[in-house]
Amino acid sequence: MSAPPDAAADADLAAAHAAGLRPFRAGLAFGAFNGLTWMVGLGTPMVLFAEALRASALQVGLASSFVFLVLPLQVVATAALPRLGYKRQMVTGWWARALFLLVPLGLALAAPAEPAPWMASAFVASVLGFCLLRAVGTAAHLPWMAAILPVAVRGRFFATDHALTSAVGVGTLLLCATLFARFPGWSAFALVYGLALVGSALAVGCLLRLPDAHAPGAIALRGLPREALRLCLEPGLFRHYLGLALLGWSANAGLAPFVAYYLKVEAGLSQERILAYTAAQFAGQIAAGTSIRAAIDRRPLRLFFQLACVGYAGLACFWLAVVLRGGAPALALAGAFFALGAAAGVLNAAHFTLLPALSAESARAVAMAVFTSVLGVIAGLAPIAWGFVLRAPGPAPGLRLERFAAFFAVCALANAVLVALYRRLPERR
């Protein structure tokens, strides 16, 4: 006689907990090596390289936003999943995106005494290409992980993944800071982007070791716009969480890049010091991921969302005070970056744990792509809009500090509102 459904489910949960994350270590290793490339290609080194090329605040905002703005391509790319499968599509996208790292590597090797205006434009265009190919691969990533990860360890996996990724980020930033201290600027940038290419190759090697999952059924490209509209407008958890996420990401997406830009351009801090602060940010993500990995599969997810919003609101108030006072002690700045990482770590772990539960399994690939695309476009527009508002007049890089203070006030208010709104988020796994 077969076991009752509840008993069978309990047995599956027990088996998943017993196995833990051992069968998915290649996925965790991928996240670590991918974090190396991400940190260089889209993190603080990217901002510093743009500044070295004399990029404007608008160009920095554009480069920081591309990763979000190209996400609608992710929806279109889901149409290729039935033919290519999860594994093949992601590996192809990740190999192809690495080619765009050759542009900043070439610019750094050229070592211009005075960067020509086209160089900053070429670099920003390479970031766009990097993000476009990343979107093609990302269309397969989360649905693939959701298909092979047991529900009982999903939250633990994503919390561990973010902690490991952050640990690699810290190591990458410390290494970058060392390179900037020991080598001339352009030589250091060449070594940094060479390191990013190595990280891409190692990440793809880890993907090849993961088991594949059954490809989704046929997805009609013609019907994707109608399905996307239905998901966004139909009452339910998808629309509810999308509204909350849109408000949060619109307020917070520009926080890290504009703070780094402010410290370099207005406060005059060295590249090495900014990288050290960013390393503290990733140390905060490590601490957050390690702290919540045992609890996130057992406690309501809304508590983790609220905790992250409290952190972001407090940070916005801190940076508002820094701008108004004209500075802060080095230890306080390091603590603020640590807290920024902790808030991001908690938010990301909760987000990726909830995301697979927003739709039925049969529609998961499209639903995930639609959600991240809508969220990414709206959140990506925020740094661009703030870039227009914040940039100083004239060709020289700079910020209007009174408007920069208003930016932090808006961020604090938005997160305070979200703390209250997340209380009504339904619990679902």
C-alpha positions as CSV (number, residue, x, y, z in Angstrom):
1,M,0.0,0.0,0.0
2,S,1.3,3.4,-0.9
3,A,2.1,6.0,1.7
4,P,-0.4,8.9,2.3
5,P,0.3,12.1,0.4
6,D,1.3,14.0,3.5
7,A,3.6,11.2,4.6
8,A,5.2,11.1,1.2
9,A,5.7,14.9,1.1
10,D,7.3,14.7,4.6
11,A,9.6,12.0,3.4
12,D,10.6,14.1,0.4
13,L,11.3,17.1,2.7
14,A,13.4,15.0,5.1
15,A,15.4,13.5,2.2
16,A,16.0,17.0,0.8
17,H,17.2,18.3,4.1
18,A,19.4,15.3,4.6
19,A,21.0,15.7,1.2
20,G,21.4,19.4,1.8
21,L,23.2,21.4,-0.9
22,R,25.8,18.7,-1.8
23,P,24.2,17.8,-5.2
24,F,24.2,21.5,-6.2
25,R,27.7,22.5,-5.2
26,A,28.5,23.2,-8.9
27,G,25.6,25.8,-8.9
28,L,27.1,27.5,-5.8
29,A,30.6,27.5,-7.5
30,F,29.1,29.0,-10.6
31,G,27.6,31.8,-8.4
32,A,31.0,32.4,-6.9
33,F,33.0,32.6,-10.2
34,N,30.1,34.6,-11.8
35,G,30.3,37.0,-8.9
36,L,33.9,37.7,-9.8
37,T,33.0,38.7,-13.4
38,W,29.9,40.6,-12.2
39,M,31.9,42.6,-9.7
40,V,34.3,43.8,-12.4
41,G,31.9,44.1,-15.3
42,L,29.0,45.8,-13.5
43,G,30.3,46.8,-10.1
44,T,32.5,49.5,-8.6
45,P,35.5,48.8,-10.9
46,M,33.1,49.5,-13.8
47,V,32.2,52.9,-12.3
48,L,35.9,53.6,-11.6
49,F,36.9,52.7,-15.2
50,A,34.1,54.9,-16.6
51,E,35.4,57.8,-14.4
52,A,39.0,57.2,-15.7
53,L,37.6,57.5,-19.3
54,R,36.0,60.9,-18.2
55,A,32.5,59.5,-18.4
56,S,29.7,61.9,-17.3
57,A,27.2,61.1,-14.5
58,L,24.6,60.4,-17.2
59,Q,26.9,57.8,-18.8
60,V,27.6,56.2,-15.5
61,G,23.8,56.1,-14.8
62,L,23.3,54.5,-18.2
63,A,26.0,51.8,-17.7
64,S,24.5,51.0,-14.3
65,S,21.0,50.7,-15.7
66,F,21.6,48.5,-18.7
67,V,21.5,45.4,-16.7
68,F,17.9,46.2,-15.9
69,L,16.8,47.9,-19.1
70,V,17.7,45.0,-21.4
71,L,15.7,42.5,-19.4
72,P,12.7,42.6,-21.7
73,L,14.9,40.6,-24.0
74,Q,14.8,37.9,-21.4
75,V,11.0,37.4,-22.1
76,V,11.7,37.0,-25.8
77,A,14.6,34.6,-25.1
78,T,12.2,32.2,-23.2
79,A,10.8,31.3,-26.6
80,A,14.2,29.5,-27.4
81,L,14.1,27.4,-24.2
82,P,12.0,24.5,-25.7
83,R,14.5,24.1,-28.5
84,L,17.8,24.8,-26.8
85,G,16.9,23.7,-23.2
86,Y,17.9,25.4,-20.0
87,K,21.6,24.3,-19.9
88,R,22.5,24.9,-23.5
89,Q,20.9,28.4,-23.7
90,M,22.6,29.6,-20.5
91,V,26.0,28.3,-21.4
92,T,25.8,29.9,-24.8
93,G,24.7,33.3,-23.3
94,W,27.5,33.2,-20.7
95,W,30.2,32.4,-23.2
96,A,29.0,35.1,-25.6
97,R,28.8,37.9,-23.0
98,A,32.4,37.4,-22.1
99,L,33.4,38.7,-25.5
100,F,32.3,42.2,-24.6
101,L,34.9,42.3,-21.8
102,L,37.5,42.5,-24.5
103,V,36.5,46.2,-25.2
104,P,37.5,47.6,-21.8
105,L,40.5,45.3,-21.8
106,G,41.6,46.8,-25.1
107,L,41.0,50.3,-23.9
108,A,43.1,49.7,-20.8
109,L,45.9,48.2,-22.9
110,A,45.8,51.2,-25.1
111,A,46.6,53.4,-22.0
112,P,45.5,56.7,-23.4
113,A,47.2,59.8,-21.9
114,E,44.0,61.7,-22.5
115,P,40.9,59.6,-23.2
116,A,39.1,60.6,-26.3
117,P,35.3,61.2,-26.0
118,W,34.6,58.1,-28.1
119,M,36.3,55.8,-25.5
120,A,33.7,56.4,-22.8
121,S,31.0,55.8,-25.4
122,A,32.6,52.6,-26.6
123,F,32.9,51.4,-23.0
124,V,29.3,52.1,-22.2
125,A,28.3,50.3,-25.5
126,S,30.3,47.3,-24.4
127,V,28.5,47.2,-21.1
128,L,25.2,47.2,-23.1
129,G,26.4,44.2,-25.1
130,F,27.5,42.4,-22.0
131,C,24.0,42.9,-20.4
132,L,22.2,41.9,-23.6
133,L,23.9,38.5,-23.8
134,R,23.5,38.1,-20.0
135,A,19.7,38.5,-20.4
136,V,19.6,35.7,-23.0
137,G,21.3,33.4,-20.5
138,T,19.4,34.6,-17.5
139,A,16.1,33.6,-19.2
140,A,17.2,30.0,-18.5
141,H,19.0,30.4,-15.1
142,L,16.3,30.9,-12.5
143,P,13.8,28.5,-14.1
144,W,16.6,25.9,-14.4
145,M,17.5,26.3,-10.7
146,A,13.9,26.2,-9.7
147,A,13.4,22.9,-11.6
148,I,16.4,21.1,-10.1
149,L,16.3,22.5,-6.5
150,P,13.9,20.9,-4.0
151,V,11.6,23.4,-2.4
152,A,12.8,22.5,1.1
153,V,16.4,23.8,0.4
154,R,15.6,26.6,-2.1
155,G,15.9,29.4,0.4
156,R,19.0,28.0,1.9
157,F,20.6,27.6,-1.6
158,F,20.0,31.2,-2.5
159,A,21.1,32.5,0.9
160,T,24.3,30.4,0.6
161,D,24.8,31.5,-3.0
162,H,24.6,35.1,-2.1
163,A,27.0,34.7,0.8
164,L,29.6,32.8,-1.4
165,T,29.2,35.4,-4.2
166,S,29.8,38.2,-1.8
167,A,32.9,36.4,-0.4
168,V,34.3,36.2,-3.9
169,G,33.3,39.9,-4.3
170,V,35.3,40.9,-1.3
171,G,38.3,39.0,-2.5
172,T,37.9,40.5,-6.0
173,L,37.7,44.0,-4.6
174,L,40.7,43.6,-2.3
175,L,42.7,42.2,-5.2
176,C,41.6,45.1,-7.3
177,A,42.6,47.6,-4.6
178,T,46.0,45.9,-4.4
179,L,46.4,46.1,-8.1
180,F,45.5,49.8,-8.2
181,A,48.1,50.4,-5.4
182,R,50.9,48.5,-7.1
183,F,50.4,49.2,-10.7
184,P,49.7,52.3,-12.8
185,G,46.0,53.0,-13.5
186,W,45.7,51.6,-17.0
187,S,47.8,48.5,-16.2
188,A,45.7,47.8,-13.1
189,F,42.5,48.0,-15.2
190,A,44.0,45.7,-17.8
191,L,44.7,43.1,-15.1
192,V,41.3,43.5,-13.5
193,Y,39.4,42.9,-16.8
194,G,41.7,40.0,-17.6
195,L,40.6,38.5,-14.2
196,A,37.0,39.0,-15.2
197,L,37.6,36.9,-18.4
198,V,39.1,34.1,-16.3
199,G,36.0,34.2,-14.0
200,S,33.7,33.9,-17.0
201,A,35.5,30.7,-18.2
202,L,35.4,29.1,-14.7
203,A,31.7,30.0,-14.3
204,V,30.8,28.2,-17.6
205,G,32.8,25.2,-16.5
206,C,30.6,25.0,-13.4
207,L,27.4,25.2,-15.4
208,L,28.5,22.3,-17.5
209,R,28.7,20.1,-14.4
210,L,25.1,20.8,-13.3
211,P,22.2,18.4,-14.3
212,D,19.9,19.7,-17.0
213,A,16.1,19.8,-16.5
214,H,13.3,19.0,-18.9
215,A,12.8,21.9,-21.3
216,P,9.4,23.7,-21.0
217,G,6.7,23.1,-23.5
218,A,6.4,25.2,-26.7
219,I,6.2,28.9,-26.0
220,A,4.5,31.0,-28.7
221,L,6.5,34.2,-29.3
222,R,3.3,35.9,-30.7
223,G,1.4,35.3,-27.4
224,L,4.1,36.6,-25.0
225,P,3.0,40.2,-24.9
226,R,-0.6,39.1,-24.1
227,E,0.6,36.7,-21.4
228,A,2.9,39.4,-19.9
229,L,0.0,41.8,-19.7
230,R,-2.2,39.2,-18.1
231,L,0.3,38.4,-15.4
232,C,0.9,42.1,-14.6
233,L,-2.8,43.0,-14.4
234,E,-4.5,39.9,-13.0
235,P,-5.1,40.2,-9.2
236,G,-2.9,37.8,-7.3
237,L,0.5,37.3,-5.7
238,F,2.4,38.1,-8.9
239,R,0.8,41.6,-9.2
240,H,1.0,42.3,-5.5
241,Y,4.7,41.5,-5.1
242,L,5.5,43.2,-8.4
243,G,4.1,46.5,-7.1
244,L,6.1,46.3,-3.9
245,A,9.3,45.4,-5.8
246,L,8.9,48.2,-8.3
247,L,8.7,50.8,-5.5
248,G,11.7,49.3,-3.7
249,W,14.0,48.9,-6.7
250,S,13.1,52.3,-8.1
251,A,14.2,53.9,-4.9
252,N,17.3,51.8,-4.2
253,A,18.8,50.8,-7.6
254,G,20.9,53.9,-7.9
255,L,22.2,53.9,-4.3
256,A,25.4,52.0,-4.7
257,P,26.7,53.5,-8.0
258,F,25.9,57.1,-7.1
259,V,27.5,56.8,-3.7
260,A,30.7,55.4,-5.3
261,Y,30.6,58.2,-7.8
262,Y,30.1,60.8,-5.1
263,L,33.0,59.6,-3.0
264,K,35.3,59.7,-6.0
265,V,34.2,62.9,-7.8
266,E,33.0,65.1,-4.9
267,A,34.8,63.7,-1.8
268,G,38.0,63.0,-3.7
269,L,38.6,59.5,-2.3
270,S,41.1,57.3,-4.0
271,Q,40.1,54.2,-6.0
272,E,41.8,51.9,-3.5
273,R,39.8,53.4,-0.6
274,I,36.5,53.1,-2.5
275,L,37.2,49.5,-3.4
276,A,38.0,48.8,0.3
277,Y,34.6,50.3,1.2
278,T,32.9,48.2,-1.4
279,A,34.6,45.1,0.0
280,A,33.0,46.0,3.3
281,Q,29.6,46.0,1.4
282,F,30.2,42.5,0.3
283,A,31.3,41.5,3.8
284,G,27.8,42.7,4.9
285,Q,26.2,40.4,2.2
286,I,28.3,37.5,3.6
287,A,27.2,38.2,7.1
288,A,23.5,38.5,6.1
289,G,23.5,35.3,3.9
290,T,25.2,33.3,6.7
291,S,22.8,34.6,9.4
292,I,19.5,33.9,7.6
293,R,20.3,30.7,5.7
294,A,19.0,28.5,8.4
295,A,15.9,30.6,9.1
296,I,14.7,31.7,5.7
297,D,13.0,28.4,4.8
298,R,11.1,28.4,8.2
299,R,10.1,32.0,8.9
300,P,7.6,34.2,6.9
301,L,9.4,35.8,4.0
302,R,7.7,39.2,4.7
303,L,9.9,39.5,7.8
304,F,13.0,39.4,5.7
305,F,11.6,41.9,3.2
306,Q,10.8,44.3,6.1
307,L,14.2,43.9,7.6
308,A,15.9,44.8,4.3
309,C,13.7,47.9,3.9
310,V,14.5,49.1,7.4
311,G,18.2,48.8,6.5
312,Y,17.8,50.8,3.3
313,A,15.8,53.5,5.1
314,G,18.5,53.9,7.7
315,L,21.2,54.0,5.1
316,A,19.4,56.7,3.2
317,C,19.2,58.8,6.3
318,F,23.0,58.2,7.0
319,W,24.0,59.3,3.5
320,L,21.7,62.3,3.7
321,A,23.6,63.4,6.8
322,V,26.9,62.8,5.0
323,V,26.0,65.0,2.1
324,L,24.7,67.8,4.4
325,R,27.7,67.7,6.7
326,G,30.2,67.3,3.9
327,G,31.8,64.0,5.1
328,A,32.0,61.3,7.7
329,P,34.7,59.4,9.5
330,A,36.2,56.5,7.6
331,L,34.9,53.9,10.1
332,A,31.4,55.2,9.7
333,L,31.6,55.0,5.9
334,A,32.9,51.4,6.1
335,G,30.0,50.6,8.5
336,A,27.5,52.1,6.0
337,F,28.8,50.0,3.2
338,F,28.6,46.9,5.4
339,A,25.0,47.7,6.2
340,L,24.2,48.3,2.5
341,G,25.5,44.8,1.7
342,A,23.6,43.3,4.6
343,A,20.3,44.9,3.4
344,A,20.9,43.8,-0.2
345,G,21.8,40.2,0.9
346,V,18.6,39.8,2.9
347,L,16.5,41.3,0.1
348,N,18.0,39.2,-2.6
349,A,17.7,35.9,-0.7
350,A,14.0,36.6,0.1
351,H,13.3,37.7,-3.5
352,F,14.8,34.7,-5.2
353,T,13.1,32.4,-2.7
354,L,9.7,33.9,-3.5
355,L,10.1,34.3,-7.2
356,P,9.4,30.6,-8.2
357,A,6.2,30.6,-6.2
358,L,4.6,33.4,-8.2
359,S,3.2,31.1,-10.9
360,A,2.4,27.5,-11.6
361,E,5.4,25.3,-12.7
362,S,4.2,25.0,-16.3
363,A,4.3,28.8,-16.7
364,R,7.3,29.5,-14.5
365,A,9.9,30.4,-17.2
366,V,7.6,33.0,-18.7
367,A,6.4,34.3,-15.4
368,M,9.9,34.7,-14.0
369,A,11.1,36.4,-17.2
370,V,8.1,38.8,-17.2
371,F,8.6,39.7,-13.6
372,T,12.3,40.4,-13.8
373,S,11.8,42.3,-17.1
374,V,9.1,44.6,-15.8
375,L,11.0,45.1,-12.6
376,G,14.3,45.6,-14.3
377,V,13.0,48.2,-16.8
378,I,11.3,50.4,-14.2
379,A,14.2,50.0,-11.7
380,G,16.7,50.6,-14.5
381,L,15.1,53.9,-15.5
382,A,15.6,55.2,-12.0
383,P,19.4,55.7,-12.2
384,I,19.1,57.3,-15.6
385,A,16.5,59.7,-14.4
386,W,18.5,60.5,-11.3
387,G,21.6,60.9,-13.5
388,F,19.8,63.7,-15.5
389,V,18.7,65.3,-12.2
390,L,21.9,65.0,-10.3
391,R,24.6,65.8,-12.9
392,A,26.4,69.1,-12.5
393,P,26.2,71.6,-15.3
394,G,29.1,71.7,-17.8
395,P,31.4,69.0,-19.2
396,A,33.3,68.3,-16.0
397,P,32.1,65.3,-13.9
398,G,30.2,66.3,-10.8
399,L,26.9,66.2,-8.8
400,R,24.4,68.9,-7.6
401,L,24.7,68.2,-3.9
402,E,21.3,69.7,-2.9
403,R,19.6,67.4,-5.4
404,F,21.7,64.5,-4.2
405,A,20.4,65.1,-0.7
406,A,16.8,65.0,-2.0
407,F,17.6,61.6,-3.6
408,F,18.4,60.1,-0.2
409,A,15.3,61.7,1.3
410,V,13.1,60.1,-1.3
411,C,14.9,56.7,-0.8
412,A,14.3,56.9,3.0
413,L,10.6,57.7,2.6
414,A,10.0,54.9,0.0
415,N,11.5,52.3,2.2
416,A,9.6,53.4,5.3
417,V,6.4,53.0,3.3
418,L,7.5,49.5,2.2
419,V,8.0,48.3,5.7
420,A,4.3,48.8,6.3
421,L,3.2,47.5,2.9
422,Y,5.1,44.2,3.3
423,R,3.0,43.3,6.3
424,R,0.2,42.3,3.9
425,L,2.4,40.1,1.6
426,P,0.9,36.6,1.5
427,E,3.1,33.7,2.5
428,R,3.8,31.2,-0.4
429,R,6.7,28.9,-1.4
